[in-house]
Amino acid sequence: MPLRTVLILIVSIAIILFAALNWAAFTTPTTLRLGFTTVEAPLGLIMLGLILLMAFLFLIFVTYLQTSVLLENRRHARELQAQRDVAEQAEASRYSRLREFLEAELQKIRYRSELAETGIIARLDQLDRDLRGVIEQAGNTLAAYIGELEDRLQRERSQGDREKSPS
């Protein structure tokens, strides 16, 4: 039990014991002045009644305070939940915007990659055609040189055969 509950319980028991031990004094009538008049009444019972009234009022006040605190806590909990929902929606929105941004960037990268690939393929085709042309030209040049060498060889043979033949 909390300390304050134990303290209230001890004080209440002490008041009850005090009233029980001094019940005769509590019920003895006394002259009481109420400001504008005087009354004969037992002072102990009046004071005991006032203590009970104060305890009851205190109980009502504590109940009111706890009720207001509970209501305030519920209100705060609802506001906190609403703020969490707003934060989660904002975060989800940021994630979806980030996803859209990344998808757009990836699309741009794919487009650039396809353009670069198309350019590279076109360039490779051009280089292939150029290389084939150069190889063909080199082959033609080589064939021309070989043909020229064959012609020279045949002429030299022809001249060599003429010089060897007795005419």
KOLTOR-915164 format. One line per field, with one value per atom (N, C-alpha, C, O): residue number from 1; x, y, z. Coordinates in steps of 0.02 Angstrom, whole numbers. Each point is the difference from the previous one (the first is absolute). Example, Ala and Ser with C-alpha at 12.3 -4.5 7.8 and 13.67 -1.06 7.14 Angstrom:
2
torvex: (1, 1, 1, 1, 2, 2, 2, 2)
u: (660, -45, 45, 52, -70, 42, -39, 25)
v: (-284, 59, 60, -1, 54, 59, 55, 55)
w: (390, 0, 0, 33, -69, 3, 37, 8)
***
This chain:
167
torvex: (1, 1, 1, 1, 2, 2, 2, 2, 3, 3, 3, 3, 4, 4, 4, 4, 5, 5, 5, 5, 6, 6, 6, 6, 7, 7, 7, 7, 8, 8, 8, 8, 9, 9, 9, 9, 10, 10, 10, 10, 11, 11, 11, 11, 12, 12, 12, 12, 13, 13, 13, 13, 14, 14, 14, 14, 15, 15, 15, 15, 16, 16, 16, 16, 17, 17, 17, 17, 18, 18, 18, 18, 19, 19, 19, 19, 20, 20, 20, 20, 21, 21, 21, 21, 22, 22, 22, 22, 23, 23, 23, 23, 24, 24, 24, 24, 25, 25, 25, 25, 26, 26, 26, 26, 27, 27, 27, 27, 28, 28, 28, 28, 29, 29, 29, 29, 30, 30, 30, 30, 31, 31, 31, 31, 32, 32, 32, 32, 33, 33, 33, 33, 34, 34, 34, 34, 35, 35, 35, 35, 36, 36, 36, 36, 37, 37, 37, 37, 38, 38, 38, 38, 39, 39, 39, 39, 40, 40, 40, 40, 41, 41, 41, 41, 42, 42, 42, 42, 43, 43, 43, 43, 44, 44, 44, 44, 45, 45, 45, 45, 46, 46, 46, 46, 47, 47, 47, 47, 48, 48, 48, 48, 49, 49, 49, 49, 50, 50, 50, 50, 51, 51, 51, 51, 52, 52, 52, 52, 53, 53, 53, 53, 54, 54, 54, 54, 55, 55, 55, 55, 56, 56, 56, 56, 57, 57, 57, 57, 58, 58, 58, 58, 59, 59, 59, 59, 60, 60, 60, 60, 61, 61, 61, 61, 62, 62, 62, 62, 63, 63, 63, 63, 64, 64, 64, 64, 65, 65, 65, 65, 66, 66, 66, 66, 67, 67, 67, 67, 68, 68, 68, 68, 69, 69, 69, 69, 70, 70, 70, 70, 71, 71, 71, 71, 72, 72, 72, 72, 73, 73, 73, 73, 74, 74, 74, 74, 75, 75, 75, 75, 76, 76, 76, 76, 77, 77, 77, 77, 78, 78, 78, 78, 79, 79, 79, 79, 80, 80, 80, 80, 81, 81, 81, 81, 82, 82, 82, 82, 83, 83, 83, 83, 84, 84, 84, 84, 85, 85, 85, 85, 86, 86, 86, 86, 87, 87, 87, 87, 88, 88, 88, 88, 89, 89, 89, 89, 90, 90, 90, 90, 91, 91, 91, 91, 92, 92, 92, 92, 93, 93, 93, 93, 94, 94, 94, 94, 95, 95, 95, 95, 96, 96, 96, 96, 97, 97, 97, 97, 98, 98, 98, 98, 99, 99, 99, 99, 100, 100, 100, 100, 101, 101, 101, 101, 102, 102, 102, 102, 103, 103, 103, 103, 104, 104, 104, 104, 105, 105, 105, 105, 106, 106, 106, 106, 107, 107, 107, 107, 108, 108, 108, 108, 109, 109, 109, 109, 110, 110, 110, 110, 111, 111, 111, 111, 112, 112, 112, 112, 113, 113, 113, 113, 114, 114, 114, 114, 115, 115, 115, 115, 116, 116, 116, 116, 117, 117, 117, 117, 118, 118, 118, 118, 119, 119, 119, 119, 120, 120, 120, 120, 121, 121, 121, 121, 122, 122, 122, 122, 123, 123, 123, 123, 124, 124, 124, 124, 125, 125, 125, 125, 126, 126, 126, 126, 127, 127, 127, 127, 128, 128, 128, 128, 129, 129, 129, 129, 130, 130, 130, 130, 131, 131, 131, 131, 132, 132, 132, 132, 133, 133, 133, 133, 134, 134, 134, 134, 135, 135, 135, 135, 136, 136, 136, 136, 137, 137, 137, 137, 138, 138, 138, 138, 139, 139, 139, 139, 140, 140, 140, 140, 141, 141, 141, 141, 142, 142, 142, 142, 143, 143, 143, 143, 144, 144, 144, 144, 145, 145, 145, 145, 146, 146, 146, 146, 147, 147, 147, 147, 148, 148, 148, 148, 149, 149, 149, 149, 150, 150, 150, 150, 151, 151, 151, 151, 152, 152, 152, 152, 153, 153, 153, 153, 154, 154, 154, 154, 155, 155, 155, 155, 156, 156, 156, 156, 157, 157, 157, 157, 158, 158, 158, 158, 159, 159, 159, 159, 160, 160, 160, 160, 161, 161, 161, 161, 162, 162, 162, 162, 163, 163, 163, 163, 164, 164, 164, 164, 165, 165, 165, 165, 166, 166, 166, 166, 167, 167, 167, 167)
u: (42, -42, 44, 54, -77, 39, 2, -44, 95, 11, -58, -20, -6, -54, -63, -36, 21, -59, 9, -46, 106, 14, -7, -28, 53, -4, -73, -19, -21, -72, -35, -42, 58, -30, 19, -43, 106, 22, -35, -22, 17, -33, -74, -27, -6, -71, -10, -47, 89, -5, 12, -34, 82, 15, -61, -15, -19, -59, -56, -34, 23, -53, 15, -45, 108, 18, -8, -25, 46, -7, -74, -17, -26, -71, -30, -43, 63, -27, 21, -40, 103, 24, -30, -7, -10, -27, -72, -21, -19, -69, -41, -43, 53, -39, 14, -46, 108, 17, -27, -19, 17, -26, -75, -24, -12, -73, -22, -61, 105, -18, -20, 38, -99, -22, 41, 20, -9, 38, -35, -35, 44, -28, 47, 59, -88, 39, -26, -60, 104, -19, 9, 52, -105, 1, 3, -17, 38, 6, -60, 9, -69, -59, -45, -48, 63, -39, 44, 57, -83, 34, -43, -62, 95, -36, 32, 60, -101, 25, 6, -51, 112, 10, 66, 43, -36, 63, 55, -4, 54, 55, 38, 20, -8, 38, -34, 33, -101, -36, 1, 5, -11, 2, 69, 5, 48, 67, 12, 31, -57, 6, -38, 23, -82, -39, 36, 0, 32, 39, 59, 16, 17, 55, -26, 31, -88, -29, -20, 10, -39, -19, 62, 0, 54, 62, 29, 25, -28, 25, -41, 28, -95, -43, 15, 4, 3, 16, 69, 8, 39, 66, -5, 32, -72, -10, -31, 20, -69, -31, 52, 3, 38, 50, 52, 18, 5, 49, -30, 33, -97, -33, -5, 12, -30, -4, 68, 5, 49, 67, 20, 26, -37, 19, -40, 27, -91, -42, 25, 6, 10, 24, 68, 14, 29, 65, -10, 34, -79, -13, -28, 21, -67, -28, 54, 3, 40, 54, 49, 24, -9, 44, -30, 35, -100, -33, 3, 12, -23, 3, 70, 9, 41, 69, 16, 35, -60, 12, -31, 30, -92, -32, 40, 9, 13, 40, 66, 22, 9, 63, -11, 41, -95, -15, -12, 22, -59, -12, 66, 9, 36, 65, 41, 35, -40, 35, -27, 38, -105, -30, 23, 17, -16, 23, 73, 19, 22, 71, 8, 42, -80, 5, -23, 30, -83, -22, 52, 14, 17, 52, 59, 30, -12, 56, -16, 41, -102, -21, 1, 19, -41, 1, 72, 14, 30, 71, 28, 36, -53, 24, -27, 36, -100, -28, 31, 13, -2, 33, 71, 23, 12, 68, -1, 42, -90, -6, -14, 31, -76, -15, 61, 15, 22, 60, 52, 29, -19, 49, -21, 42, -107, -24, 11, 20, -33, 12, 74, 18, 25, 72, 23, 41, -66, 18, -24, 35, -93, -26, 46, 15, 7, 47, 65, 28, -3, 63, -9, 44, -101, -13, -2, 28, -62, -5, 69, 18, 22, 68, 42, 40, -48, 37, -19, 43, -108, -22, 27, 21, -21, 28, 74, 25, 11, 71, 12, 46, -86, 7, -13, 37, -89, -15, 57, 20, 7, 56, 62, 35, -22, 58, -8, 47, -107, -12, 8, 30, -56, 7, 74, 23, 13, 72, 37, 43, -59, 33, -16, 44, -107, -17, 41, 24, -18, 39, 73, 31, -4, 70, 9, 50, -100, 3, 1, 40, -84, -1, 66, 28, -3, 64, 56, 41, -40, 53, -5, 51, -112, -8, 24, 32, -48, 23, 75, 30, 1, 73, 31, 49, -78, 26, -8, 45, -102, -11, 49, 28, -19, 47, 71, 38, -19, 67, 7, 52, -107, 1, 8, 39, -74, 6, 70, 29, -3, 68, 50, 44, -53, 45, -6, 50, -111, -11, 33, 28, -33, 31, 75, 32, -3, 72, 21, 50, -88, 17, -6, 42, -95, -8, 57, 25, -4, 56, 64, 39, -29, 59, -2, 51, -109, -6, 17, 34, -61, 16, 76, 28, 4, 73, 36, 46, -69, 31, -8, 46, -105, -12, 42, 26, -19, 41, 73, 35, -14, 70, 11, 52, -99, 6, 0, 38, -83, -3, 66, 25, 1, 64, 56, 45, -49, 51, -5, 51, -111, -9, 24, 27, -36, 23, 75, 31, -3, 73, 29, 54, -85, 26, -15, 37, -85, -15, 44, 11, 13, 43, -42, -37, 41, -36, 41, -26)
v: (-59, 59, 62, 1, 51, 63, 30, -13, 52, 30, 45, -1, 40, 47, -39, 23, -80, -40, -28, 0, -24, -26, 56, -11, 70, 57, 20, 12, -9, 17, -53, 16, -79, -55, 5, -10, 24, 6, 59, -7, 64, 59, -15, 18, -51, -17, -47, 9, -60, -46, 36, -13, 59, 39, 42, 5, 27, 40, -43, 19, -78, -46, -24, -2, -16, -22, 57, -11, 71, 57, 14, 13, -18, 12, -55, 14, -77, -55, 4, -12, 30, 5, 59, -2, 54, 60, 13, 58, -111, 8, 40, 39, -48, 37, 74, 41, -23, 71, 27, 59, -101, 22, 15, 45, -83, 9, 48, 12, 15, 47, 66, 29, -4, 63, 59, 1, 48, 60, 60, -7, 64, 61, 23, 10, -2, 21, 66, 10, 36, 65, -4, -20, 40, -2, 71, 10, 37, 69, 42, 46, -61, 39, -35, 29, -91, -37, -51, -11, -20, -54, -62, 5, -64, -63, -49, 3, -48, -55, -61, -24, -2, -59, -33, 32, -97, -34, 22, -14, 48, 26, -55, 8, -64, -56, -29, -14, 6, -26, 49, -20, 84, 51, -2, 2, -4, -2, -64, 1, -57, -63, 3, -24, 54, 10, 44, -14, 68, 44, -38, 10, -53, -40, -46, -7, -26, -44, 39, -23, 83, 43, 19, -2, 21, 19, -61, 7, -66, -60, -15, -18, 26, -12, 51, -18, 82, 51, -13, 9, -31, -17, -58, 1, -51, -57, 22, -24, 69, 25, 39, -8, 49, 39, -46, 12, -63, -47, -37, -10, -10, -34, 46, -21, 85, 49, 8, 0, 6, 9, -61, 8, -67, -60, -6, -20, 36, -3, 50, -17, 78, 50, -21, 12, -42, -23, -56, -2, -45, -55, 26, -22, 70, 28, 37, -5, 42, 36, -50, 11, -66, -51, -31, -13, 0, -28, 49, -20, 83, 51, 3, 3, -3, 0, -62, 3, -60, -63, 4, -22, 50, 7, 48, -14, 70, 47, -31, 9, -47, -33, -51, -6, -32, -48, 35, -23, 79, 38, 25, -2, 26, 23, -58, 9, -67, -59, -17, -15, 17, -15, 49, -19, 83, 52, -13, 5, -21, -13, -62, 1, -53, -61, 14, -25, 66, 17, 42, -11, 58, 41, -43, 9, -57, -44, -44, -10, -16, -41, 42, -24, 87, 44, 13, 0, 10, 11, -62, 5, -64, -62, -8, -20, 36, -7, 51, -16, 78, 49, -21, 9, -37, -24, -57, -3, -42, -56, 28, -23, 71, 29, 34, -6, 43, 33, -50, 8, -62, -51, -35, -13, -1, -31, 46, -23, 88, 47, 4, 1, 0, 2, -64, 2, -59, -63, -1, -26, 54, 3, 44, -17, 74, 43, -36, 4, -41, -37, -53, -10, -26, -50, 32, -26, 84, 34, 21, -9, 38, 21, -61, 3, -57, -61, -27, -20, 21, -23, 45, -24, 91, 46, -14, -2, -6, -14, -66, -5, -45, -66, 6, -29, 66, 10, 36, -18, 70, 37, -44, 3, -43, -44, -52, -15, -13, -50, 32, -29, 90, 35, 13, -8, 30, 14, -64, 0, -56, -63, -23, -25, 34, -17, 41, -25, 90, 44, -22, -4, -10, -23, -67, -10, -35, -64, 12, -30, 74, 15, 31, -18, 66, 32, -52, 0, -44, -51, -47, -19, -1, -44, 34, -29, 95, 37, 4, -9, 22, 4, -68, -4, -50, -67, -16, -28, 46, -14, 40, -25, 88, 43, -28, -2, -20, -29, -64, -13, -27, -61, 15, -33, 84, 20, 25, -15, 55, 26, -57, -3, -44, -57, -43, -23, 14, -39, 36, -32, 100, 37, -8, -10, 15, -10, -69, -9, -41, -69, -8, -32, 61, -4, 34, -25, 82, 36, -42, -4, -27, -42, -60, -19, -10, -56, 22, -34, 94, 26, 9, -19, 47, 10, -67, -9, -38, -66, -31, -29, 35, -28, 37, -32, 96, 36, -19, -9, 3, -20, -71, -14, -30, -67, 2, -33, 75, 5, 27, -24, 74, 27, -51, -7, -27, -51, -56, -27, 8, -52, 25, -40, 101, 27, 3, -14, 32, 4, -71, -9, -39, -67, -34, -44, 63, -33, 28, 61, -106, 22, 26, -39, 90, 24, 14, 22)
w: (0, 0, 0, 30, -63, 0, 71, 41, -29, 66, 21, 58, -104, 18, 20, 44, -76, 19, 70, 40, -25, 67, 52, 54, -69, 45, 13, 57, -110, 8, 41, 42, -52, 38, 74, 43, -29, 70, 35, 57, -91, 30, 11, 52, -99, 8, 60, 39, -33, 57, 66, 50, -50, 61, 20, 59, -107, 15, 27, 48, -78, 23, 71, 41, -27, 67, 51, 55, -74, 44, 16, 58, -109, 10, 43, 43, -53, 40, 73, 45, -33, 69, 37, 61, -97, 33, -20, -7, -3, -23, 50, -21, 83, 51, -6, 5, -17, -7, -66, -4, -46, -65, 3, -34, 75, 3, 56, 6, 34, 53, -32, -39, 56, -28, 28, 58, -101, 17, -31, -50, 79, -27, -56, 10, -69, -59, -25, -7, -7, -28, -76, -25, -10, -73, -28, -59, 96, -23, 22, 39, -63, 17, 51, 25, -11, 49, 36, -20, 72, 35, -2, -1, 1, -6, 49, 12, 15, 41, -45, -26, 15, -43, 19, 30, -46, 15, -49, -60, 86, -41, -35, -57, 90, -29, -61, -50, 54, -58, -58, -58, 74, -54, -33, -62, 102, -29, -40, -53, 79, -36, -66, -51, 53, -61, -51, -60, 86, -45, -31, -58, 98, -27, -56, -52, 65, -51, -62, -57, 67, -57, -40, -62, 97, -35, -38, -56, 89, -34, -62, -52, 57, -58, -56, -59, 78, -50, -32, -60, 101, -26, -49, -53, 70, -44, -67, -53, 56, -61, -41, -61, 95, -35, -34, -57, 93, -28, -60, -51, 58, -55, -61, -57, 69, -54, -34, -61, 102, -28, -42, -55, 81, -38, -64, -52, 55, -60, -52, -59, 81, -48, -28, -59, 100, -25, -50, -51, 66, -47, -66, -54, 58, -61, -40, -61, 97, -34, -32, -56, 91, -28, -62, -49, 50, -59, -58, -58, 73, -53, -29, -61, 105, -24, -41, -50, 73, -37, -70, -48, 44, -66, -44, -60, 89, -39, -22, -57, 102, -17, -55, -46, 50, -53, -66, -53, 56, -61, -30, -61, 104, -24, -29, -50, 82, -28, -68, -47, 41, -65, -53, -56, 74, -48, -18, -59, 109, -13, -44, -46, 58, -41, -71, -48, 40, -68, -35, -60, 97, -31, -20, -53, 96, -15, -60, -44, 42, -57, -63, -53, 58, -58, -23, -60, 108, -18, -34, -49, 75, -31, -70, -46, 36, -67, -47, -58, 82, -43, -16, -57, 106, -13, -50, -45, 52, -48, -70, -49, 43, -65, -29, -59, 102, -23, -25, -53, 93, -20, -65, -43, 36, -61, -60, -54, 63, -55, -17, -59, 110, -12, -35, -46, 69, -33, -73, -43, 31, -68, -43, -57, 86, -37, -14, -55, 105, -9, -54, -42, 44, -52, -69, -48, 42, -64, -24, -58, 104, -19, -19, -48, 84, -15, -69, -39, 24, -66, -55, -52, 65, -50, -10, -56, 112, -4, -36, -41, 57, -32, -75, -41, 23, -71, -35, -55, 89, -29, -8, -50, 102, -3, -55, -37, 31, -53, -68, -45, 37, -65, -14, -57, 108, -9, -16, -44, 78, -15, -71, -35, 14, -70, -49, -50, 65, -44, -2, -53, 113, 4, -37, -33, 39, -35, -76, -35, 11, -72, -22, -52, 93, -17, -2, -45, 97, 3, -59, -29, 11, -58, -64, -44, 41, -59, -4, -53, 112, 2, -16, -37, 65, -14, -74, -31, 3, -71, -43, -48, 68, -37, 7, -49, 110, 10, -41, -29, 27, -40, -73, -36, 12, -71, -15, -52, 99, -10, -2, -43, 91, 3, -64, -27, 4, -62, -59, -44, 44, -55, 3, -52, 113, 6, -22, -36, 58, -19, -76, -32, 4, -73, -36, -50, 76, -31, 6, -48, 106, 9, -48, -28, 20, -46, -71, -38, 20, -66, -9, -52, 102, -4, -6, -40, 82, -3, -70, -28, 1, -67, -52, -46, 52, -48, 7, -50, 111, 10, -26, -29, 38, -26, -77, -35, 11, -73, -27, -50, 83, -23, 11, -41, 96, 14, -51, -20, -1, -49, -68, -38, 21, -63, -2, -51, 106, 1, -3, -29, 55, -2, -68, -21, -11, -62, -56, -5, -36, -55, -57, -31, 18, -56, -59, -51)
***
